Structure formats: C-alpha cells, structure tokens
Amino acid sequence: MKREDDIVAGLLLDEEHLLTLGELSRACCVHAEWIVELVEQGIIEPNGNDLRHWRFSGSCLSRVMRVQRLQRDLGINLAGAALALDLLDEVRRLRRRLSIIDHHQ
C-alpha cells in the first residue's frame, strides 16, 4: 500500500535524451544480449556505428517495454512482437490521419 510520504524517483525521457546499451538494459531489467537481439530483429534502432557507441532514444525504451509485455502476456516470440509493434504503429498513424480528416470536415 502506498503512503503519502513515499517518494518515487524517475527520469523523464524524450527523443533528445539518449541511453547507452547498459542504461537501456538496466532500465528494462534485461540482459544487454537481449537488447542486441531486438536490434538484430529490427525492433529498435540505435544511433551509433558499433555496440560501444550505440545510443537509444526514449521511443526505443518504450518499444522494449512493449515487447516485454507482449512476450509476458501473450507468449509472443521476437519476430511476432516485431510484427505486432509494426501493426500497432500503423493503426496509431491511421487513427491520427483519420482524426485530422474528421477535424477538417
């Protein structure tokens, strides 16, 4: 149960704040090797040429957490998670476009 005097600390991430591989893996409580698998599957895309220089945006953190939920809740493998995320992103884009169109009518 949460008390009024409990303190919650956190870091607000946006597209300008970049995380290292280690920071991303710690933030998501996963091994760095799993993050590398996500990059290999095309689920997230780091900035930087090699593993030591990889930097990840806040949207990568969000995608990693969504993959974790898909795997935990639905038992989806990484290829399925990649497809699900792409489809969810497409639905979001289409809804945004539809909202704009509806607004202009």
Backbone as CSV, one residue per row, in Angstrom:
resi,resn,N_x,N_y,N_z,CA_x,CA_y,CA_z,C_x,C_y,C_z
1,MET,0.837,-1.178,0.000,0.000,0.000,0.000,0.881,1.240,0.000
2,LYS,0.532,2.215,-0.775,1.335,3.427,-0.895,0.958,4.447,0.163
3,ARG,1.972,4.967,0.830,1.742,6.008,1.820,1.975,7.360,1.177
4,GLU,1.433,8.407,1.800,1.582,9.761,1.255,3.026,10.226,1.251
5,ASP,3.837,9.743,2.188,5.207,10.222,2.280,6.185,9.371,1.469
6,ASP,5.677,8.374,0.696,6.544,7.600,-0.187,7.053,8.500,-1.301
7,ILE,8.301,8.335,-1.650,8.913,9.147,-2.706,9.176,8.249,-3.898
8,VAL,8.774,8.715,-5.043,9.013,7.995,-6.279,9.957,8.842,-7.119
9,ALA,11.051,8.244,-7.557,12.015,8.949,-8.392,11.971,8.371,-9.787
10,GLY,12.225,9.202,-10.758,12.219,8.734,-12.133,12.911,9.733,-13.041
11,LEU,13.054,9.346,-14.278,13.683,10.186,-15.278,12.732,10.294,-16.454
12,LEU,12.394,11.513,-16.826,11.529,11.753,-17.963,12.387,11.726,-19.224
13,LEU,12.054,10.825,-20.145,12.851,10.677,-21.351,12.090,11.222,-22.551
14,ASP,12.807,11.898,-23.398,12.237,12.350,-24.653,13.184,11.912,-25.761
15,GLU,12.932,12.361,-26.957,13.744,11.934,-28.090,15.155,12.529,-28.060
16,GLU,15.393,13.528,-27.226,16.719,14.146,-27.171,17.638,13.459,-26.173
17,HIS,17.068,12.809,-25.168,17.874,12.113,-24.170,18.159,10.700,-24.676
18,LEU,19.422,10.362,-24.780,19.804,9.060,-25.315,20.383,8.173,-24.217
19,LEU,20.083,6.889,-24.303,20.561,5.906,-23.343,21.631,5.027,-23.971
20,THR,22.616,4.645,-23.184,23.595,3.672,-23.643,22.949,2.291,-23.597
21,LEU,23.626,1.307,-24.144,23.144,-0.072,-24.092,22.970,-0.515,-22.640
22,GLY,23.935,-0.208,-21.806,23.861,-0.577,-20.389,22.704,0.105,-19.676
23,GLU,22.501,1.394,-19.955,21.409,2.125,-19.316,20.050,1.568,-19.741
24,LEU,19.918,1.252,-21.027,18.662,0.701,-21.520,18.393,-0.673,-20.904
25,SER,19.412,-1.511,-20.848,19.206,-2.845,-20.279,18.880,-2.760,-18.793
26,ARG,19.505,-1.845,-18.057,19.186,-1.672,-16.634,17.775,-1.111,-16.449
27,ALA,17.391,-0.156,-17.287,16.064,0.457,-17.178,14.960,-0.580,-17.402
28,CYS,15.233,-1.566,-18.248,14.233,-2.592,-18.574,14.452,-3.896,-17.813
29,CYS,15.500,-3.932,-16.987,15.832,-5.134,-16.196,16.033,-6.361,-17.087
30,VAL,16.800,-6.194,-18.166,17.102,-7.297,-19.083,18.604,-7.300,-19.364
31,HIS,19.084,-8.407,-19.898,20.483,-8.510,-20.274,20.730,-7.733,-21.568
32,ALA,21.915,-7.184,-21.692,22.277,-6.430,-22.894,22.175,-7.307,-24.139
33,GLU,22.426,-8.596,-23.993,22.352,-9.507,-25.136,20.943,-9.535,-25.726
34,TRP,19.926,-9.419,-24.868,18.543,-9.414,-25.343,18.263,-8.130,-26.129
35,ILE,18.821,-7.019,-25.664,18.680,-5.753,-26.390,19.324,-5.889,-27.770
36,VAL,20.476,-6.529,-27.836,21.153,-6.754,-29.120,20.248,-7.571,-30.045
37,GLU,19.559,-8.569,-29.502,18.620,-9.355,-30.314,17.503,-8.477,-30.871
38,LEU,17.021,-7.537,-30.072,15.978,-6.625,-30.540,16.481,-5.768,-31.700
39,VAL,17.728,-5.344,-31.609,18.330,-4.569,-32.704,18.446,-5.447,-33.943
40,GLU,18.907,-6.677,-33.777,19.054,-7.593,-34.910,17.714,-7.900,-35.577
41,GLN,16.631,-7.935,-34.801,15.291,-8.195,-35.335,14.666,-6.938,-35.952
42,GLY,15.322,-5.787,-35.785,14.789,-4.537,-36.321,13.700,-3.927,-35.462
43,ILE,13.572,-4.394,-34.232,12.542,-3.885,-33.336,12.906,-2.499,-32.818
44,ILE,14.174,-2.304,-32.510,14.675,-0.978,-32.123,15.891,-0.670,-32.969
45,GLU,16.150,0.612,-33.111,17.256,1.052,-33.952,18.130,2.036,-33.183
46,PRO,19.364,1.640,-32.862,20.236,2.543,-32.110,20.901,3.564,-33.029
47,ASN,21.304,4.656,-32.428,22.202,5.593,-33.104,23.610,5.129,-32.787
48,GLY,24.524,5.256,-33.712,25.899,4.831,-33.484,26.279,3.661,-34.360
49,ASN,27.577,3.568,-34.649,28.057,2.575,-35.605,28.327,1.206,-35.014
50,ASP,28.756,1.151,-33.768,29.055,-0.149,-33.179,28.505,-0.216,-31.759
51,LEU,28.506,-1.400,-31.227,27.906,-1.693,-29.932,28.340,-0.720,-28.838
52,ARG,29.609,-0.378,-28.799,30.120,0.518,-27.756,29.582,1.934,-27.888
53,HIS,29.197,2.319,-29.090,28.729,3.685,-29.332,27.219,3.776,-29.539
54,TRP,26.528,2.659,-29.367,25.079,2.687,-29.538,24.435,3.602,-28.504
55,ARG,23.447,4.373,-28.969,22.623,5.206,-28.099,21.171,4.997,-28.512
56,PHE,20.296,4.907,-27.522,18.897,4.590,-27.759,18.011,5.736,-27.278
57,SER,17.007,6.058,-28.068,16.073,7.133,-27.735,15.013,6.638,-26.756
58,GLY,14.228,7.568,-26.259,13.123,7.230,-25.375,12.109,6.325,-26.052
59,SER,11.932,6.477,-27.358,10.986,5.612,-28.066,11.487,4.164,-28.100
60,CYS,12.800,3.976,-28.109,13.353,2.613,-28.029,13.019,1.994,-26.679
61,LEU,13.138,2.784,-25.624,12.786,2.297,-24.286,11.327,1.868,-24.267
62,SER,10.468,2.672,-24.833,9.040,2.344,-24.890,8.796,1.057,-25.664
63,ARG,9.474,0.894,-26.804,9.297,-0.313,-27.618,9.796,-1.555,-26.879
64,VAL,10.919,-1.443,-26.186,11.443,-2.581,-25.428,10.432,-3.005,-24.364
65,MET,9.859,-2.044,-23.685,8.888,-2.361,-22.644,7.620,-2.978,-23.239
66,ARG,7.229,-2.540,-24.415,6.062,-3.129,-25.079,6.350,-4.567,-25.502
67,VAL,7.567,-4.829,-25.984,7.954,-6.198,-26.346,7.920,-7.080,-25.111
68,GLN,8.424,-6.576,-24.000,8.392,-7.352,-22.761,6.952,-7.729,-22.397
69,ARG,6.030,-6.764,-22.501,4.625,-7.057,-22.178,4.035,-8.070,-23.149
70,LEU,4.324,-7.931,-24.446,3.808,-8.882,-25.433,4.314,-10.292,-25.142
71,GLN,5.581,-10.408,-24.812,6.132,-11.729,-24.518,5.571,-12.288,-23.222
72,ARG,5.485,-11.455,-22.205,4.992,-11.917,-20.905,3.501,-12.267,-20.967
73,ASP,2.706,-11.382,-21.537,1.252,-11.555,-21.503,0.724,-12.507,-22.568
74,LEU,1.375,-12.522,-23.743,0.849,-13.314,-24.854,1.777,-14.428,-25.319
75,GLY,2.989,-14.474,-24.782,3.932,-15.517,-25.176,4.437,-15.379,-26.600
76,ILE,4.464,-14.166,-27.114,4.881,-13.910,-28.497,6.408,-13.918,-28.591
77,ASN,6.944,-14.542,-29.661,8.394,-14.515,-29.869,8.798,-13.157,-30.455
78,LEU,10.096,-12.933,-30.631,10.564,-11.623,-31.089,10.059,-11.263,-32.480
79,ALA,10.006,-12.233,-33.384,9.503,-11.946,-34.730,8.030,-11.532,-34.663
80,GLY,7.245,-12.210,-33.845,5.842,-11.857,-33.671,5.677,-10.503,-33.004
81,ALA,6.541,-10.212,-32.037,6.491,-8.917,-31.361,6.819,-7.788,-32.342
82,ALA,7.803,-8.019,-33.212,8.164,-7.013,-34.210,6.973,-6.722,-35.113
83,LEU,6.303,-7.764,-35.562,5.128,-7.600,-36.414,4.005,-6.882,-35.667
84,ALA,3.756,-7.292,-34.437,2.702,-6.659,-33.638,2.977,-5.174,-33.438
85,LEU,4.224,-4.817,-33.133,4.568,-3.411,-32.942,4.393,-2.619,-34.223
86,ASP,4.800,-3.187,-35.347,4.619,-2.501,-36.636,3.141,-2.267,-36.918
87,LEU,2.316,-3.269,-36.663,0.876,-3.131,-36.887,0.257,-2.110,-35.938
88,LEU,0.655,-2.128,-34.682,0.148,-1.150,-33.724,0.555,0.271,-34.109
89,ASP,1.790,0.433,-34.592,2.249,1.752,-35.050,1.436,2.223,-36.248
90,GLU,1.132,1.307,-37.168,0.348,1.650,-38.346,-1.078,2.050,-37.952
91,VAL,-1.682,1.332,-37.029,-3.019,1.682,-36.544,-3.000,3.077,-35.918
92,ARG,-1.975,3.370,-35.133,-1.847,4.683,-34.493,-1.739,5.791,-35.549
93,ARG,-0.922,5.556,-36.589,-0.777,6.554,-37.666,-2.102,6.762,-38.400
94,LEU,-2.796,5.678,-38.696,-4.066,5.774,-39.408,-5.122,6.497,-38.571
95,ARG,-5.164,6.218,-37.296,-6.110,6.911,-36.418,-5.806,8.406,-36.349
96,ARG,-4.542,8.734,-36.318,-4.147,10.145,-36.288,-4.581,10.839,-37.577
97,ARG,-4.360,10.179,-38.725,-4.777,10.751,-40.014,-6.283,10.891,-40.081
98,LEU,-6.996,9.890,-39.616,-8.455,9.940,-39.620,-8.961,11.079,-38.730
99,SER,-8.332,11.260,-37.602,-8.707,12.349,-36.704,-8.504,13.701,-37.373
100,ILE,-7.412,13.860,-38.098,-7.147,15.117,-38.815,-8.192,15.350,-39.891
101,ILE,-8.506,14.301,-40.632,-9.519,14.401,-41.696,-10.875,14.761,-41.096
102,ASP,-11.261,14.097,-40.008,-12.540,14.382,-39.363,-12.598,15.810,-38.846
103,HIS,-11.473,16.314,-38.394,-11.392,17.670,-37.845,-11.595,18.729,-38.926
104,HIS,-11.193,18.413,-40.146,-11.268,19.375,-41.251,-12.599,19.308,-41.997
105,GLN,-13.461,18.416,-41.639,-14.749,18.289,-42.348,-15.845,19.049,-41.650
